[in-house]
Amino acid sequence: MMELTSRRLASDIKSEHEVRYRPHQSLYLDGDPAHSVFRVTSGVVIVYRLLPDGRRQIYSFATQGDFLALDLGHTYRHYAEAITEVSVEVYERTSFEQALQRDADFRRAIFSYLTESLLAAQEQAALLGCKSALERTASFLCFLYEKSPARAPGAYIVIRMSRSDIADYLGLTFETVSRMLHRMKDLGVIDLPKPDRFKVLDWQALAKLAGKQSAQRWVEPRPARMPGLAGRSRTSAVEGASRLRHANDCRPVDSSIARSH
């Protein structure tokens, strides 16, 4: 797919301006007139809707390079809120639509982006409908790794979302999210020195816990015995993770989900 860099966008669309947002500041509200398209250049934005009973349904976490409000409706259909310091490029919607009509390469790139977004939405539906609490949490760690710019071997990945944000995204309670993270830490799959960061110690085990068909894309070269596992081999950690995952398969949804948020 053609990379949708800022320079490439500038050649197709005139950016109105770049805007910075503080944590908890809204980019736009559900029902507001949809005059603009946004592209995140730094930080994390949470995209959600409010249910009639006041609960949040979180659709996605937008990070660097992600677009917001691409549905081209007359009004915004969800809320977008900064959860860190955020910078976004703002594009006037009319200019954006005109660029789609006149530039085949740009149109193809946007369609490719939308296709990837649709696949991500389908994966999210499977996450909520089919996976156990442990699988959901492991899948979220894989997502954070994939989105993080710091993916060097042994690097710690920063968790910029609160436990409540993660819980609403995964359809769990924050107590369940914390319990699943510490369970993976106890198993030796991750290191969790602080609540806001983690490091993967065993990629094969994490992929198995996430219910992924292939662990290959998540695997990084590791020695036979890894620091922090108290002498346990990779094989024993993977087998332990597999047993733990299968135990959770017996209950597709964690019992604490039924409790009120």
N, C-alpha and C positions, 0 to 999 in steps of 0.2 A: 504494500500500500504506500502511495505517495505520502511522505511525512508532512503533516500539517504544522509546519514550523511558523513562528511569528512572522518571519520574513516572507514566506510563501503566502500567508494570509494577507499581509500588507500589500502584496502585489495584486490581490483579487478584491479585497474589501477595504474600505476606509474605516479604520478603527476610530470610534468617537473619542475614546480616552482609556486610560488604564486607571482602575480604581482599587484602592486598598480597603480592606475590611478588618475590623477587630473581632476577636472571638465573641461568638453569640450574636453578632450583627447580621441582619438579614440582607441578602442580595436582592430578593424579591419575595412576594407573598402570593399564595394561592389566590387566584381571582384577579390579580393586578393586570392591567393592559400589557400585553406582551410586545413591547417595542424593540427589544434587543435580544441578541444572542451573546452568551458569555463563554469565554475560554479561560480556564484556570491556568495561571502562570506560576503560582507558588501557593503552598498551604493546602488545607483540606476543607472541603465544603460538604455538608450533609444535605441530602435531598430527601424530603419526606412529605407525607400527608398526615393530617390529623383525622382520626376516626371519630365518629359521633360521640363516643364515650370519653374522648379526650386523649386516648392513647395515640402514640406515633406509629406510623408504618413507614419504616425507612427503606427507600428504594436503593440508594447507592451512596458511596463516599467518593466525591469527585476530587481528583488530585491533578498534579501538573499535566497539562496537555488535554485534559478532558473538557468537553463542551457541556453547557447547560442551556436548556430551553431551545432544543433543536426541533421540537414537534411542530413549530410553525402555526400553532393555534392563535386565536385572537387574544386569549388570556393565558397567564401561567397556570398550570394545572397542579402545582405542588409548591412547597416551600423550599427555599435554598438558603442555608445559614452557614456562616463561617464557624468552624470549631477550633481553628487556629488563626494566626495572622494570615490573611489571604490577599493575593493580588490577582486581578482578573483583567483581561482585555474585553472591552465592550464593543460589539459590532451592531450597527443599526440594521434592523431586521430587513428592511427593504433592500439595502445594499447587499446583504447576505443572499437574499433570494435572487437578485439580479445576477450575482456571481455564479450561482448554481445554474442559471439558465444559459449563460454565455460561455462558461469554461468547462469543457468536458472532463479535463483532468481533475479539476477541483471538485466537480460533481461526483466523479468516481471515488475520490478520496473520502468525501463525506458519506457516501453510500456504504463504503467499506467500514467506516467508523460506526455507522448506525447498525450495520450487520453485527459487528463485534459487540455493540451495546445490547442488541437483541439476544445474542448468545449468552451474554452475562446475565441478562434478566431471566432466561430460561434456566440457567444454572442456579440462580437465586431461588427460583420456584422449586427446583428439585431439592435444594438445601433445606427449605422450610418444610417440604412435604414428605420427604423420604429419609432424611438423615437423623441420627440420634444427636443428643446434646454434645457428645464428645466429637462426633464427626463434624458437626457444624462449627465448633470452636477450632478444630484443627484446620478445616477448610478456610476459616477466616485468617489464620496465621499464614497459610499459603498465599492468600490474597494480599496480605500486608507485605510479605516478602516480594511478591511480583511487582507491587507498586513502589517499593522503597528504592531510592537512588543509592542506598548504601547496601549493596548486595555482595560485597567482597566476602570470601570465606572467613568465618570467625567473627564477622561484624555483628553488632547488636542492631536490631530493627526497633525503631521507636514506634510505640503505640500512641498515636495522637488522639485517639477517641477515648472517651470515658467508658467505664464498664457499662453504664446505662445505655450509651449509644450503641455499643456492641450488642448488648442484650436485646435492644429493640430491633436491631438489624437481623439478628439470628432467631428472633422469636423465643427468647429465653428470659430468665430473670438475671439480674446482675450477680446474685449469689451463685447461680448455676455457672455463669461464665467464669467467675473467680475459682469455683471448685474444679472446673474442667482444666483450667490453666495450671492449677497446682497439681492436679492429677498427672498431667503430662510432664510437669517438672519432676515429680516424684518418680515417674517412670524412667526418667533420663532422656526424654525426647527433646526437651528444651531446657535452657537455662533462663530463669526469671529472677534476676537479682533485684529488680524494682518493678512496681506495677506498670510502669510506662515503657518498658523495653524487654526484649527477649532475644535469645540467640538459639538457633536450631542446632542441636547436637547430633541428631540422627535423622537425615532426610528420608530415608526409606521408611522409618517408623512413622514419621509425620504424614507421609503420603498414604500409608496404610490406614492411619487413623482418620484421614480425611476422606477415605473411601474412593481414592483415585484409582483408575484402572491401571495406570502406569506410573511408577515412581521415578522414572528415569530423568524427567525434566527437573526434578527437585533435588537430585542427588549431587553432592559435591564430594570430591576425594577426601576420605577420612582415614586415619590410621585404624588398625584392627581394634585397638583399645583406645577409647576416647576419654579425655580428661573430664572429670565430673561424674563419671559413671561408676565409680568405686570398683574399677577392675572388670566390669561386665563387658562382654564382647558385643560387637554390633549385632550379631545374630541373636543373642539373648534379648537385647533390647527390642529388636524387631518382633521376635516371637511374643514378648510380653505385651507390646503394643497391639499385636494382632489379637491376642486373647482378650485384652481390654476392650477393643473395638467390638469383637463378637459378643461380648457380654452386654454391651450397650445396644447391639442390634436387636436384642430381645424386647427392648422398649423404645420404639421409634421416636417418641417424644418424652423428654425428661419430665418426671412427675412434678417438678417444681414449676413447670410452665403454667399449670392450672392455677397457680397462685396469682393474686393480683399484683400488678406492677405498682 
